[in-house]
Amino acid sequence: MTTSEVAPPATAGPAPRAVADTLSWFALNAATANVIMQLALLPVGHGVAESKVESGRADLHPVKRLRTTLSYVAVAWWGTEDERLAMRAEVNRSHRHVHSAPGDPVKYNAFDRDLQLWVAACLYRGTVDVLTVLHGRPDDAYLDTVYAHASRLATTLQVPRDRWPRDRAAFAEYWETAVRRTEMDDVTRRYLRDLIDLRGLPRPVRRTAAPFHRFVTTGFLPPLFREQLGLTWTRRDQRRFNAFTRVAGLADRALPRAARCFPWNVYLWDARRRIRGGRPIV
């Protein structure tokens, strides 16, 4: 696999290269925080925590789940129309088994477009949060371009293009309303705390990595979501987080393009290889 094979395409649909390069290595630090935001909508949380598709559960198969999620985002952001259709078909195959049973206290269905829209909205919000933490708030014109491109995060699922809020102002209204509907119960809270503490990894890895993982995850979470999980965050924690992200921003500017886009570019390469070979992507 050469450098050119793992580099993202020079353009991604109508987006300029600057937007195609939005996915960066540093975004992995915010990945669990983004999952928490997604699962804070109770039907999404129960759909994941109670999923019968065990091969896709992060608590049971964290490495495979990471590949699935990063491949989805990479194909949605950089992929061709045919590749995005292939990804949608694969996601649909997996989602077919994710729905509540009669009598379940929380009703959910993975094909619910409102739930899919929330997941895509969280992915977009996380992308902008990482950009802002690394390099400061981008200008409005750039943010508008990123926002228009981010509709692919929704339409690569089953959300029609006209369901994506028409502009950033409309998205802000949607987000404010949707966040008010978030809540956690014992099922989702226990599942998410296990994710933060890396319970699915071997104990030696967990003991080494979990403290830092908890720190960066809490740092990327908006206060409301911290409160719902019962996570503490002090001014000293915020100062440490700010120092960490400043150093990361300097490192990001110094890296060559292929390194900045790692590992998303590798997962895109792998997804394309799987599509060509007729192998499962998720």
C-alpha positions as CSV (number, residue, x, y, z in Angstrom):
1,M,0.0,0.0,0.0
2,T,1.6,3.2,-1.2
3,T,1.2,6.8,0.2
4,S,-0.9,7.7,-2.8
5,E,-3.2,4.8,-2.0
6,V,-4.0,6.0,1.5
7,A,-4.1,9.8,0.7
8,P,-7.7,11.1,0.4
9,P,-8.9,12.2,-3.0
10,A,-7.9,15.7,-4.0
11,T,-11.6,16.6,-4.1
12,A,-14.6,15.0,-2.5
13,G,-17.7,15.7,-4.5
14,P,-18.2,19.5,-4.8
15,A,-16.1,20.2,-1.7
16,P,-12.7,21.8,-2.1
17,R,-9.6,20.1,-0.9
18,A,-9.6,22.0,2.4
19,V,-12.9,20.5,3.3
20,A,-11.9,17.0,2.1
21,D,-9.0,17.3,4.5
22,T,-11.2,18.1,7.5
23,L,-11.0,14.5,8.9
24,S,-7.8,14.4,10.9
25,W,-5.9,12.0,13.2
26,F,-6.8,14.1,16.2
27,A,-10.5,13.4,15.8
28,L,-10.0,10.0,17.3
29,N,-9.5,11.7,20.6
30,A,-13.1,12.9,20.4
31,A,-14.6,9.7,19.1
32,T,-16.0,8.4,22.4
33,A,-17.4,11.8,23.3
34,N,-19.2,11.8,20.0
35,V,-20.6,8.3,20.6
36,I,-21.8,9.5,24.0
37,M,-23.7,12.4,22.4
38,Q,-25.3,10.1,19.9
39,L,-26.4,7.6,22.5
40,A,-27.7,10.3,24.8
41,L,-30.9,10.2,22.7
42,L,-32.6,7.3,24.6
43,P,-33.8,5.3,21.6
44,V,-30.4,5.4,20.0
45,G,-28.8,4.5,23.3
46,H,-31.0,1.5,23.8
47,G,-30.7,0.5,20.2
48,V,-26.9,0.2,20.6
49,A,-26.7,-1.1,24.2
50,E,-29.3,-3.8,23.6
51,S,-28.3,-4.6,20.0
52,K,-28.7,-8.3,19.0
53,V,-25.9,-7.7,16.4
54,E,-23.1,-8.7,18.7
55,S,-20.4,-8.4,16.1
56,G,-21.0,-4.7,15.9
57,R,-21.1,-4.0,19.6
58,A,-18.3,-1.7,20.9
59,D,-18.3,-3.3,24.3
60,L,-17.8,-6.8,22.9
61,H,-15.7,-6.1,19.7
62,P,-14.2,-2.7,20.1
63,V,-11.6,-3.1,17.3
64,K,-14.2,-4.2,14.7
65,R,-16.6,-1.5,15.8
66,L,-13.9,1.1,15.4
67,R,-13.3,-0.1,11.9
68,T,-16.9,0.0,11.0
69,T,-17.5,3.5,12.3
70,L,-14.3,5.0,10.8
71,S,-15.0,3.3,7.5
72,Y,-18.5,4.7,7.4
73,V,-17.3,8.3,8.1
74,A,-14.5,8.0,5.6
75,V,-16.7,6.7,2.8
76,A,-19.5,9.2,3.6
77,W,-17.0,12.1,3.6
78,W,-14.7,11.1,0.7
79,G,-16.4,8.3,-1.2
80,T,-17.9,8.3,-4.6
81,E,-21.6,8.0,-5.1
82,D,-21.3,4.3,-5.8
83,E,-19.2,3.7,-2.7
84,R,-21.7,5.6,-0.6
85,L,-24.5,3.4,-2.0
86,A,-22.5,0.3,-1.1
87,M,-21.9,1.6,2.4
88,R,-25.6,2.4,2.8
89,A,-26.5,-1.2,1.7
90,E,-24.1,-2.6,4.3
91,V,-25.4,-0.4,7.1
92,N,-29.0,-1.3,6.2
93,R,-28.1,-5.0,6.3
94,S,-26.8,-4.6,9.9
95,H,-29.6,-2.2,11.0
96,R,-32.3,-4.7,9.8
97,H,-31.8,-6.6,13.1
98,V,-31.8,-3.5,15.4
99,H,-35.3,-2.7,16.7
100,S,-37.1,-2.9,20.0
101,A,-39.2,-6.0,20.9
102,P,-42.8,-5.8,22.0
103,G,-43.0,-4.7,25.6
104,D,-39.6,-3.0,25.7
105,P,-39.8,0.2,27.7
106,V,-37.9,2.2,25.1
107,K,-39.1,1.9,21.5
108,Y,-36.4,2.1,18.7
109,N,-35.8,1.1,15.2
110,A,-32.4,1.7,13.4
111,F,-34.3,2.7,10.3
112,D,-35.9,5.6,12.0
113,R,-34.8,8.7,10.0
114,D,-35.1,11.0,13.0
115,L,-32.7,8.9,14.9
116,Q,-30.3,8.7,11.9
117,L,-30.5,12.5,11.5
118,W,-29.4,12.9,15.2
119,V,-26.5,10.5,14.7
120,A,-25.4,12.4,11.6
121,A,-25.8,15.8,13.4
122,C,-23.6,14.6,16.2
123,L,-20.9,13.5,13.7
124,Y,-21.0,17.0,12.0
125,R,-21.0,18.7,15.4
126,G,-17.9,16.7,16.4
127,T,-16.1,17.5,13.2
128,V,-16.5,21.2,13.8
129,D,-15.6,20.9,17.5
130,V,-12.3,19.2,16.6
131,L,-11.6,21.9,13.9
132,T,-12.2,24.6,16.5
133,V,-10.2,23.0,19.2
134,L,-7.2,22.5,16.9
135,H,-7.1,25.7,15.0
136,G,-9.6,28.2,16.5
137,R,-13.0,29.0,15.0
138,P,-13.0,28.8,11.2
139,D,-14.5,31.7,9.2
140,D,-18.2,31.6,8.3
141,A,-17.6,30.9,4.6
142,Y,-15.5,27.8,5.4
143,L,-18.0,26.6,8.0
144,D,-20.8,27.0,5.4
145,T,-18.9,24.8,3.0
146,V,-18.1,22.2,5.6
147,Y,-21.8,22.2,6.7
148,A,-23.1,21.6,3.1
149,H,-20.6,18.8,2.6
150,A,-21.6,17.2,6.0
151,S,-25.0,16.4,4.6
152,R,-23.3,13.3,3.3
153,L,-23.1,12.0,6.8
154,A,-26.9,11.8,6.8
155,T,-27.7,10.9,3.2
156,T,-25.2,7.9,3.3
157,L,-27.7,6.5,5.8
158,Q,-31.3,6.9,4.8
159,V,-31.9,10.5,5.6
160,P,-33.2,12.4,2.5
161,R,-31.2,15.5,1.5
162,D,-34.1,17.8,2.3
163,R,-34.2,16.5,5.9
164,W,-30.7,18.0,6.6
165,P,-31.3,21.5,8.0
166,R,-30.9,23.9,5.2
167,D,-28.1,26.0,6.7
168,R,-26.1,26.4,9.9
169,A,-28.7,28.7,11.4
170,A,-31.4,26.0,10.9
171,F,-29.0,23.4,12.2
172,A,-28.5,25.5,15.4
173,E,-32.2,25.5,15.9
174,Y,-32.5,21.8,15.3
175,W,-29.6,21.1,17.6
176,E,-30.9,23.2,20.5
177,T,-34.3,21.4,20.3
178,A,-32.8,17.9,19.9
179,V,-30.4,18.3,22.8
180,R,-33.3,19.1,25.1
181,R,-34.7,15.6,24.3
182,T,-31.5,13.8,25.4
183,E,-31.5,11.7,28.5
184,M,-29.8,8.7,30.0
185,D,-31.1,5.8,32.0
186,D,-29.3,3.0,33.9
187,V,-29.0,1.0,30.7
188,T,-27.3,3.7,28.6
189,R,-25.3,5.2,31.4
190,R,-23.8,1.9,32.4
191,Y,-23.0,1.1,28.7
192,L,-21.3,4.5,28.2
193,R,-19.3,4.4,31.4
194,D,-17.9,1.1,30.3
195,L,-16.9,2.7,26.9
196,I,-15.2,5.5,28.7
197,D,-13.3,3.0,30.9
198,L,-12.4,0.9,27.9
199,R,-14.0,-2.2,29.5
200,G,-13.9,-4.1,26.1
201,L,-10.1,-4.0,26.0
202,P,-7.6,-6.4,27.7
203,R,-6.9,-5.4,31.3
204,P,-3.2,-4.3,30.8
205,V,-4.2,-2.0,27.9
206,R,-7.2,-0.7,29.9
207,R,-5.1,0.1,32.9
208,T,-2.6,2.1,30.8
209,A,-4.9,3.9,28.4
210,A,-8.1,4.4,30.4
211,P,-7.1,7.5,32.5
212,F,-6.1,9.5,29.4
213,H,-9.1,8.2,27.5
214,R,-11.4,9.4,30.3
215,F,-9.7,12.8,30.4
216,V,-10.0,13.6,26.6
217,T,-13.5,12.1,26.4
218,T,-14.7,14.3,29.2
219,G,-12.9,17.3,27.8
220,F,-14.7,17.0,24.5
221,L,-18.1,16.5,26.0
222,P,-20.4,19.6,26.3
223,P,-21.4,20.2,30.0
224,L,-24.9,18.8,29.7
225,F,-23.6,15.4,28.6
226,R,-21.0,15.4,31.4
227,E,-23.8,16.0,33.9
228,Q,-25.9,13.3,32.5
229,L,-23.0,10.8,33.0
230,G,-22.0,12.2,36.4
231,L,-18.5,13.2,35.2
232,T,-16.6,15.9,37.0
233,W,-14.6,18.5,35.2
234,T,-12.6,21.2,37.0
235,R,-10.9,24.4,35.9
236,R,-7.6,22.7,36.3
237,D,-8.8,19.9,34.0
238,Q,-9.8,22.5,31.4
239,R,-6.4,24.2,31.6
240,R,-4.7,20.8,31.0
241,F,-7.1,20.1,28.1
242,N,-6.4,23.5,26.5
243,A,-2.6,22.9,26.8
244,F,-3.0,19.4,25.2
245,T,-5.0,20.7,22.3
246,R,-2.6,23.6,21.7
247,V,0.3,21.1,21.3
248,A,-1.9,18.9,19.1
249,G,-2.7,21.9,16.9
250,L,1.0,22.6,16.3
251,A,1.6,19.0,15.5
252,D,-1.3,18.9,13.1
253,R,0.1,21.8,11.1
254,A,3.5,20.2,10.9
255,L,2.3,16.8,9.6
256,P,2.2,15.9,5.9
257,R,-1.2,15.5,4.4
258,A,-1.3,11.7,4.4
259,A,-0.3,11.6,8.1
260,R,-2.9,14.3,9.1
261,C,-5.6,12.2,7.5
262,F,-4.5,8.9,9.1
263,P,-6.2,6.5,9.9
264,W,-9.3,7.7,8.0
265,N,-7.4,7.3,4.7
266,V,-6.4,3.8,5.5
267,Y,-10.0,2.8,6.4
268,L,-11.2,4.4,3.1
269,W,-8.6,2.3,1.3
270,D,-9.7,-0.8,3.1
271,A,-13.4,-0.1,2.5
272,R,-12.7,0.3,-1.2
273,R,-10.8,-3.0,-1.2
274,R,-13.7,-4.7,0.5
275,I,-16.2,-3.3,-2.0
276,R,-14.2,-4.4,-5.0
277,G,-13.8,-7.9,-3.5
278,G,-17.5,-8.2,-2.5
279,R,-16.6,-8.5,1.2
280,P,-18.6,-7.0,4.1
281,I,-17.7,-3.5,5.1
282,V,-19.4,-3.4,8.4
